[in-house]
């Protein structure tokens, strides 16, 4: 009897030792949130990601940046924090599908209240090269005048783009003037060559002008074409190859029948900056360049 008690006591002690040893060799329980295969968060510091933007310098071309209602594709170019169409608008419809009427005729039809588009050169030019000319009514598509930045006027532009205000044209010009490589001569206002196309301009002998040494034009890749003005009646007239005119969405306050625009000509070097008198009747047709709603380096 006594021996049996000793046997069971020894067995109990042995079992306890085995259990203690087993518990000491057990693997630790892993934290279920600690995944050794998970990649570290970029930037560290409590999971903050690296949000550094890729900077797009002025003159960067963005191929096929926008498509209009008609299916025309346009390259764009970065100018400071702005993104501009690098080609003149060529659409025959607004973004909502409404047609823009042709103003062709002998002479071309003029109107301040009906939206019209015109073929440059009094109907003789190649629209694929020069784009269409539009009266201000077509440019605005029912919107009110704006001199804000951004303008908030989609107007004739594709979705996600807008018609530039006069203030936004100021920013465009000032940005280019701030780059010495885009300035012709020693006057920072002499930027016309940097934004003009390398072809189709009437020649000029004036130093640093758009029409002189045209192969040196277009340093910014803005590629402005001399589509002239509409309406017109004489074939080849209306300043085709001599002037490039660009509408803004800003009305001239001293005369509600006129609006601000920007221009360069074949003999100019700084005309784009000299715009104190650059307002014209809204019945005229001019080229259009749209501006993207978001900036070049916006996320």
CORWOFEN-V691685 format. One record per residue. N is the residue number from 0. PSI is psi in radians with two decimals (* if undefined). OMEGA is omega as a letter, one per 20 degrees, with the letter a starting at -180 (999 if undefined). Layout:
# CORWOFEN-V691685
N&PSI&OMEGA + N&PSI&OMEGA
This chain:
# CORWOFEN-V691685
0&-0.85&r + 1&-0.68&a + 2&-0.63&r + 3&-0.68&r + 4&-0.71&r + 5&-0.68&a + 6&-0.81&a + 7&-0.58&r + 8&-0.73&r + 9&-0.66&a + 10&-0.69&r + 11&-0.73&r + 12&-0.71&r + 13&-0.72&r + 14&-0.72&a + 15&-0.70&r + 16&-0.75&a + 17&-0.76&r + 18&-0.72&r + 19&-0.77&r + 20&-0.71&a + 21&-0.71&a + 22&-0.52&r + 23&-0.46&a + 24&-0.05&a + 25&2.46&r + 26&2.49&r + 27&2.58&r + 28&2.20&a + 29&2.56&r + 30&2.10&a + 31&-0.31&r + 32&-0.11&a + 33&1.62&a + 34&1.88&a + 35&-0.25&a + 36&-0.15&a + 37&2.33&r + 38&2.50&r + 39&2.58&r + 40&2.23&r + 41&2.35&r + 42&-0.36&r + 43&-2.57&r + 44&0.93&r + 45&0.39&r + 46&0.16&r + 47&2.17&a + 48&2.78&r + 49&1.93&a + 50&0.34&r + 51&2.18&a + 52&2.65&r + 53&2.05&a + 54&2.25&r + 55&1.94&a + 56&2.77&r + 57&2.38&a + 58&-0.09&r + 59&2.20&r + 60&2.33&r + 61&1.80&a + 62&2.49&r + 63&0.87&a + 64&-0.42&a + 65&2.61&r + 66&2.32&a + 67&-3.12&a + 68&-0.59&a + 69&-0.14&a + 70&0.14&r + 71&2.34&r + 72&2.47&a + 73&2.35&r + 74&2.79&r + 75&2.87&r + 76&2.47&r + 77&2.22&r + 78&1.75&a + 79&-2.18&r + 80&0.22&r + 81&2.66&r + 82&2.04&a + 83&2.61&r + 84&2.40&r + 85&0.20&r + 86&2.65&r + 87&2.52&a + 88&2.51&a + 89&0.17&a + 90&2.64&r + 91&0.07&r + 92&2.65&r + 93&2.93&a + 94&-0.39&r + 95&0.06&r + 96&-0.17&r + 97&2.37&a + 98&2.51&r + 99&2.05&a + 100&2.55&r + 101&2.34&r + 102&0.31&a + 103&2.52&r + 104&-3.10&r + 105&1.58&j + 106&3.10&r + 107&2.57&a + 108&2.33&r + 109&2.43&r + 110&2.54&r + 111&-0.11&a + 112&-0.31&r + 113&2.22&a + 114&2.23&r + 115&2.65&r + 116&2.63&a + 117&2.58&r + 118&2.24&a + 119&2.85&r + 120&0.65&a + 121&0.70&r + 122&0.18&a + 123&-0.28&a + 124&2.91&r + 125&1.90&a + 126&-0.58&r + 127&-0.45&r + 128&-0.82&a + 129&-0.31&a + 130&3.10&r + 131&2.82&r + 132&2.44&a + 133&2.46&r + 134&2.89&a + 135&-0.53&r + 136&-0.73&r + 137&-0.70&a + 138&-0.71&a + 139&-0.52&r + 140&0.80&r + 141&-0.08&a + 142&2.78&r + 143&2.75&r + 144&2.57&r + 145&2.44&r + 146&0.44&r + 147&2.91&r + 148&1.85&j + 149&2.78&a + 150&-0.58&a + 151&0.18&a + 152&1.80&r + 153&-0.79&r + 154&-2.17&a + 155&-0.11&a + 156&2.75&r + 157&2.86&r + 158&2.39&a + 159&0.00&a + 160&2.85&a + 161&2.86&r + 162&2.27&a + 163&2.51&r + 164&2.96&r + 165&-0.61&r + 166&-0.66&r + 167&-0.56&r + 168&-0.62&r + 169&-0.80&r + 170&-0.74&r + 171&-0.92&a + 172&-0.76&a + 173&-0.66&r + 174&-0.80&a + 175&-0.71&r + 176&-0.41&a + 177&-0.11&r + 178&1.88&a + 179&-0.54&a + 180&-0.22&r + 181&-0.03&a + 182&2.23&r + 183&2.04&a + 184&-2.77&a + 185&0.23&r + 186&2.08&a + 187&-0.20&r + 188&-0.17&a + 189&1.34&a + 190&0.02&a + 191&-0.72&a + 192&-0.61&a + 193&-0.38&a + 194&-0.11&a + 195&2.60&r + 196&2.86&a + 197&-0.01&a + 198&2.93&r + 199&0.03&r + 200&2.49&r + 201&2.41&a + 202&2.71&r + 203&2.62&r + 204&-0.05&a + 205&2.27&r + 206&2.43&r + 207&0.21&r + 208&2.85&a + 209&-0.67&a + 210&-0.06&a + 211&2.20&a + 212&1.08&a + 213&-0.39&r + 214&-0.22&r + 215&0.03&r + 216&3.02&r + 217&0.67&r + 218&-0.49&a + 219&-0.23&a + 220&0.33&r + 221&-0.56&r + 222&0.82&a + 223&2.22&a + 224&2.51&a + 225&1.29&a + 226&-0.14&r + 227&-2.49&a + 228&2.74&r + 229&2.86&i + 230&2.89&r + 231&2.89&a + 232&-0.43&a + 233&2.24&r + 234&2.29&r + 235&-0.06&a + 236&-2.71&r + 237&0.59&r + 238&0.29&r + 239&2.31&a + 240&-0.04&r + 241&-0.67&a + 242&2.55&r + 243&2.16&a + 244&2.33&a + 245&2.17&r + 246&2.65&r + 247&3.04&r + 248&0.38&a + 249&2.08&r + 250&2.55&r + 251&2.02&a + 252&-0.50&a + 253&-0.20&r + 254&1.81&a + 255&-0.15&r + 256&0.02&a + 257&2.80&r + 258&2.76&a + 259&2.55&r + 260&2.99&r + 261&2.66&a + 262&2.78&r + 263&2.77&r + 264&3.00&a + 265&-0.39&a + 266&0.16&a + 267&2.70&r + 268&-0.49&a + 269&0.36&a + 270&-0.53&a + 271&-0.55&r + 272&-0.55&a + 273&1.39&a + 274&0.34&a + 275&-0.45&r + 276&0.27&a + 277&1.14&r + 278&2.50&a + 279&2.74&r + 280&2.47&a + 281&-0.22&r + 282&-0.29&a + 283&2.63&r + 284&2.28&r + 285&2.92&r + 286&2.78&r + 287&2.33&r + 288&2.20&a + 289&2.71&a + 290&2.32&a + 291&2.50&a + 292&-0.58&r + 293&2.63&a + 294&3.00&a + 295&-0.60&a + 296&0.36&r + 297&2.56&r + 298&*&999
